[in-house]
Amino acid sequence: MKRYYWGIDLFKFIFSLLVICIHTNPLLDMNSKANLIVSGLLASFAVPYFFVVSGYMSGDKPLKHIIKKPLYLCIFWMGIYLVLVQFWKMNFINVLGLILISGGYYHLWYLVVLIYCMIICKILFEKLPDRLCVIICGFTYIVGCVFRTYLEIDTTAGVFLFRLLSIGLPFYYYGMRIKKNNEEKNHLSLKWKNYLFIILWIVEVFIVMKKGTTVGYTLLFTTFPVVNIIFVWSINLSQRKELKIAPLLGKLSMIIYCVHPAIIWGIQGVARKMGVEKLHSLLLFFWVSIISGLLGLFWRIVASRKVLCSKSKERK
């Protein structure tokens, strides 16, 4: 019987709200340090966690089965955001770059990289020994930390490769490997030594801050073990009494992730029309979260009704 870990859905929802924090900086107008902790440091675990969960959910399923959802989502949202950025005013190379590298808008890079990771892992990694795949992912992760965080390489191509090889591939493969090798039981207990990585992460944060790098929007050497600990927490949490709303929250998380930049764009546009040059950051976060959540809920209701209608037609 397929095991359901409701804690994963809960964390997905929490991290989707933290992604909104990255793009709205809710505490910036009140306390910049508090905003750094929430929008910079805690939110930096969101996308790596999404990749772990995506890899875990794919497991040993065939490529054509797992790639449909992210591909459809990417095409749908890409079409919407390409209109928002008025792609017809750009040259062909810029539009092609948007499609292949960022998905049409700044946040959709996750879906683009996820699709690439699925292809790489299913076509290439499944033919290679696990040990070699671990070495490749470890190497690309370390190189990404060095060049992006510590040497601050910031070219368009460099950022794309960093996202693909240092964020996407290692975390996606890690989640896929857990599911494929049935290693969930190994993640049901937290050893006290694991908490040492949280301390090391805090130390590395201070080192990077002292260096002057923008903490929270890069990747630290200690990010990987800390994301692993968060994943363990989400599985451990699932051993307790089930949270009935968790499946819905999990489904809302991706919709919130995809739609929230358009909501930010819309709210800021309306505010300017009303003569407000800049909304309070916390107020912006609040409205973006509420509207994104309501749109996600509406989306799920419509989708559920379509499923029910199709089932009733099949019975007739």
Sequence and secondary structure as in RCSB ss.txt:
>XXXX:A:sequence
MKRYYWGIDLFKFIFSLLVICIHTNPLLDMNSKANLIVSGLLASFAVPYFFVVSGYMSGDKPLKHIIKKPLYLCI
FWMGIYLVLVQFWKMNFINVLGLILISGGYYHLWYLVVLIYCMIICKILFEKLPDRLCVIICGFTYIVGCVFRTY
LEIDTTAGVFLFRLLSIGLPFYYYGMRIKKNNEEKNHLSLKWKNYLFIILWIVEVFIVMKKGTTVGYTLLFTTFP
VVNIIFVWSINLSQRKELKIAPLLGKLSMIIYCVHPAIIWGIQGVARKMGVEKLHSLLLFFWVSIISGLLGLFWR
IVASRKVLCSKSKERK
>XXXX:A:secstr
     HHHHHHHHHHHHHHHHHHH TTTTT HHHHIIIIIIGGGGHHHHHHHHHHHHHTT  HHHHSHHHHHHHH
HHHHHHHHHTTGGGS HHHHHHIIIIITTSTTTHHHHHHHHHHHIIIIIGGGS HHHHHHHHHHHHHHHIIIIII
S    HHHHHHIIIIIIIHHHHHHHHHHHHTT GGGGSS  GGGHHHHHHHHHHHHHHHHHT  TTSS  TTHHH
HHHHHHHHHHHHTTSS  TTHHHHHHHHHHHHHHHHHHHHHHHHHHHHTT SS  HHHHHHHHHHHHHHHHHHHH
HHHHHHHHHHHHHHH 
